[in-house]
Amino acid sequence: MEHGRFNTPAALAKEPFTAAFWTLCAPFLFPVLGATLLALAWPGFNQILQGNTTDPNSIGLMWTAFAGFHLVHFAILSFWSERIGAGAFAGSMKASQNWIIAAILLGPVILILPNLVAASFFGGEQGWEYSSDVNEDLFSTANWGPAYLVFALVLAPLLEEVTFRGVALGAMVVRGVPPVMAAVISSAAFTFLHLQYSIPALVVVFVAGLAFAWLRLKSGTIVVPIIAHIAANSAITFLASLAPPTTP
């Protein structure tokens, strides 16, 4: 596999419009298509989204379906990346022991530190990070199950890193876009994928995206931001599990 600057696969320059599709369209298309199929096959799905039911079994089934859609999305993206010669993960999956340790240690800092700053300025109350039209019960610790944890801790970080720090960032860098600009653009696209969050929380996502992009460029491998993202989500999930339950 031929590599360009920052060890980015040169093959990512082959199909720029397809790369743009995977970055700008597919992250919205697959969830919308999945939600549409769920609504058609499962009448109670819309009731969950609207907050009219908080049955843990129903919410768990929803997260199982979402995890399945993410897995299909990643499989198709990975097949395309492999086909054009960029590798199944749109970048090298090899990293030194030092970089792996750094990813594990830096991942939680990348997400927790901006969260603390944003909470001190804009929030502080439970739920400040979500948009007002989002059913927060979907993310309640009481409704966490195996499907949600696999989705949040593994599938989402894997798919998002391959999409935004692999395909998006790599395709721009190999075509001559300055790395700082490529990091900003790919992080902006990454941020717009998280519209379930409030404006302050979206700022946190953007800052985290820049940090993950820096790890990708500095390490020369996609596995480092993947590990950092998994570590970040794991730390946030662990801290959320320690929070006392809300009282009605």
Secondary structure, DSSP 4 states (H G I P E B T S, - for coil): --B-GGG-BGGGGS-HHHHHIIIIIHHHHHHHHHHHHHHHH-TTHHHHHTTS---HHHHHHHHHHHHHHHHHHHHHHHHHHHHHTS-TTSS-----HHHHHHHHHHHHHHHHHHHHHHHHHH--STTTTB-TTS-GGGG-GGG--HHHHHIIIIIHHHHHIIIIIIIIHHHHHHTT--HHHHHHHHHHHHHHTTTTB-HHHHHHHHHHHHHHHHHHHHHS-SHHHHHHHHHHHHHHHHHHHHSPPP--
